[in-house]
């Protein structure tokens, strides 16, 4: 596990050449958490991003953002199924 106290996050997972690459989980100080695939310290591939308010996005991520088909669950329990860009 790697903990960065200054920036308020901790990461547990695969590393390659000193960077988060492969499968892993990162949690930020505010409670936001991403569990999925990383590439060069960026969310890249299949993953789930869960926010502190309980909402979450399950999708493929490209360069940190959800892209293509996915599901977003809102804090009130409502669900969006569709495309992200």
ChimeraX commands (.cxc) that place a marker at each C-alpha (Angstrom):
marker #1 position 0.00,0.00,0.00 radius 0.5
marker #1 position 1.19,3.49,-0.80 radius 0.5
marker #1 position -0.07,6.43,1.24 radius 0.5
marker #1 position 0.43,10.05,0.19 radius 0.5
marker #1 position -0.34,12.08,3.31 radius 0.5
marker #1 position 0.29,15.45,1.65 radius 0.5
marker #1 position -2.30,14.91,-1.07 radius 0.5
marker #1 position -4.63,12.82,1.07 radius 0.5
marker #1 position -4.91,9.53,-0.77 radius 0.5
marker #1 position -3.87,5.91,-0.45 radius 0.5
marker #1 position -3.40,3.29,-3.16 radius 0.5
marker #1 position -3.24,-0.47,-2.98 radius 0.5
marker #1 position -2.59,-2.46,-6.11 radius 0.5
marker #1 position -0.20,-3.11,-8.95 radius 0.5
marker #1 position 2.76,-0.89,-9.81 radius 0.5
marker #1 position 4.94,-0.68,-12.90 radius 0.5
marker #1 position 8.03,1.51,-13.07 radius 0.5
marker #1 position 6.95,3.48,-10.01 radius 0.5
marker #1 position 3.46,4.24,-11.29 radius 0.5
marker #1 position -0.01,2.93,-10.54 radius 0.5
marker #1 position -0.50,0.54,-13.47 radius 0.5
marker #1 position -2.75,-2.54,-13.52 radius 0.5
marker #1 position -5.50,-3.43,-11.04 radius 0.5
marker #1 position -5.79,-1.32,-7.91 radius 0.5
marker #1 position -7.86,0.73,-5.51 radius 0.5
marker #1 position -7.31,4.35,-4.57 radius 0.5
marker #1 position -9.17,6.20,-1.84 radius 0.5
marker #1 position -9.05,9.95,-1.32 radius 0.5
marker #1 position -9.42,11.89,1.92 radius 0.5
marker #1 position -13.00,12.95,1.08 radius 0.5
marker #1 position -14.10,9.29,0.80 radius 0.5
marker #1 position -14.09,9.06,-2.99 radius 0.5
marker #1 position -12.76,5.69,-4.17 radius 0.5
marker #1 position -11.82,4.21,-7.54 radius 0.5
marker #1 position -11.43,0.47,-7.93 radius 0.5
marker #1 position -10.34,-0.81,-11.30 radius 0.5
marker #1 position -7.63,-0.56,-13.91 radius 0.5
marker #1 position -4.91,2.09,-13.89 radius 0.5
marker #1 position -2.36,3.12,-16.49 radius 0.5
marker #1 position 0.46,5.52,-15.63 radius 0.5
marker #1 position -1.41,6.83,-12.54 radius 0.5
marker #1 position -4.65,7.50,-14.47 radius 0.5
marker #1 position -7.97,5.69,-14.35 radius 0.5
marker #1 position -7.82,3.70,-17.59 radius 0.5
marker #1 position -9.99,0.66,-18.34 radius 0.5
marker #1 position -12.87,-0.98,-16.49 radius 0.5
marker #1 position -13.60,0.45,-13.08 radius 0.5
marker #1 position -16.00,1.78,-10.49 radius 0.5
marker #1 position -15.73,5.31,-9.15 radius 0.5
marker #1 position -17.65,5.77,-5.89 radius 0.5
marker #1 position -18.16,9.25,-4.48 radius 0.5
marker #1 position -18.48,10.23,-0.81 radius 0.5
marker #1 position -22.20,10.98,-1.31 radius 0.5
marker #1 position -22.81,7.35,-2.32 radius 0.5
marker #1 position -23.19,7.93,-6.05 radius 0.5
marker #1 position -21.09,5.78,-8.33 radius 0.5
marker #1 position -20.10,5.31,-11.95 radius 0.5
marker #1 position -19.36,1.86,-13.39 radius 0.5
marker #1 position -17.82,2.16,-16.83 radius 0.5
marker #1 position -14.71,2.02,-18.95 radius 0.5
marker #1 position -12.45,4.96,-18.12 radius 0.5
marker #1 position -10.21,6.67,-20.63 radius 0.5
marker #1 position -7.70,9.24,-19.38 radius 0.5
marker #1 position -9.51,9.62,-16.03 radius 0.5
marker #1 position -13.08,9.96,-17.41 radius 0.5
marker #1 position -15.89,7.47,-18.07 radius 0.5
marker #1 position -16.24,6.72,-21.78 radius 0.5
marker #1 position -18.73,4.57,-23.67 radius 0.5
marker #1 position -21.47,2.47,-22.08 radius 0.5
marker #1 position -21.89,2.47,-18.33 radius 0.5
marker #1 position -24.12,2.90,-15.31 radius 0.5
marker #1 position -24.35,5.83,-12.90 radius 0.5
marker #1 position -26.18,5.39,-9.61 radius 0.5
marker #1 position -27.24,8.61,-7.86 radius 0.5
marker #1 position -27.43,9.15,-4.07 radius 0.5
marker #1 position -31.24,8.84,-4.16 radius 0.5
marker #1 position -30.96,5.40,-5.80 radius 0.5
marker #1 position -32.00,6.48,-9.30 radius 0.5
marker #1 position -29.97,4.94,-12.12 radius 0.5
marker #1 position -28.73,6.15,-15.49 radius 0.5
marker #1 position -27.74,3.48,-18.01 radius 0.5
marker #1 position -26.25,4.75,-21.21 radius 0.5
marker #1 position -23.25,6.40,-22.78 radius 0.5
marker #1 position -20.60,8.59,-21.21 radius 0.5
marker #1 position -18.33,10.97,-23.04 radius 0.5
marker link #1:1,2 radius 0.2
marker link #1:2,3 radius 0.2
marker link #1:3,4 radius 0.2
marker link #1:4,5 radius 0.2
marker link #1:5,6 radius 0.2
marker link #1:6,7 radius 0.2
marker link #1:7,8 radius 0.2
marker link #1:8,9 radius 0.2
marker link #1:9,10 radius 0.2
marker link #1:10,11 radius 0.2
marker link #1:11,12 radius 0.2
marker link #1:12,13 radius 0.2
marker link #1:13,14 radius 0.2
marker link #1:14,15 radius 0.2
marker link #1:15,16 radius 0.2
marker link #1:16,17 radius 0.2
marker link #1:17,18 radius 0.2
marker link #1:18,19 radius 0.2
marker link #1:19,20 radius 0.2
marker link #1:20,21 radius 0.2
marker link #1:21,22 radius 0.2
marker link #1:22,23 radius 0.2
marker link #1:23,24 radius 0.2
marker link #1:24,25 radius 0.2
marker link #1:25,26 radius 0.2
marker link #1:26,27 radius 0.2
marker link #1:27,28 radius 0.2
marker link #1:28,29 radius 0.2
marker link #1:29,30 radius 0.2
marker link #1:30,31 radius 0.2
marker link #1:31,32 radius 0.2
marker link #1:32,33 radius 0.2
marker link #1:33,34 radius 0.2
marker link #1:34,35 radius 0.2
marker link #1:35,36 radius 0.2
marker link #1:36,37 radius 0.2
marker link #1:37,38 radius 0.2
marker link #1:38,39 radius 0.2
marker link #1:39,40 radius 0.2
marker link #1:40,41 radius 0.2
marker link #1:41,42 radius 0.2
marker link #1:42,43 radius 0.2
marker link #1:43,44 radius 0.2
marker link #1:44,45 radius 0.2
marker link #1:45,46 radius 0.2
marker link #1:46,47 radius 0.2
marker link #1:47,48 radius 0.2
marker link #1:48,49 radius 0.2
marker link #1:49,50 radius 0.2
marker link #1:50,51 radius 0.2
marker link #1:51,52 radius 0.2
marker link #1:52,53 radius 0.2
marker link #1:53,54 radius 0.2
marker link #1:54,55 radius 0.2
marker link #1:55,56 radius 0.2
marker link #1:56,57 radius 0.2
marker link #1:57,58 radius 0.2
marker link #1:58,59 radius 0.2
marker link #1:59,60 radius 0.2
marker link #1:60,61 radius 0.2
marker link #1:61,62 radius 0.2
marker link #1:62,63 radius 0.2
marker link #1:63,64 radius 0.2
marker link #1:64,65 radius 0.2
marker link #1:65,66 radius 0.2
marker link #1:66,67 radius 0.2
marker link #1:67,68 radius 0.2
marker link #1:68,69 radius 0.2
marker link #1:69,70 radius 0.2
marker link #1:70,71 radius 0.2
marker link #1:71,72 radius 0.2
marker link #1:72,73 radius 0.2
marker link #1:73,74 radius 0.2
marker link #1:74,75 radius 0.2
marker link #1:75,76 radius 0.2
marker link #1:76,77 radius 0.2
marker link #1:77,78 radius 0.2
marker link #1:78,79 radius 0.2
marker link #1:79,80 radius 0.2
marker link #1:80,81 radius 0.2
marker link #1:81,82 radius 0.2
marker link #1:82,83 radius 0.2
marker link #1:83,84 radius 0.2
marker link #1:84,85 radius 0.2
view
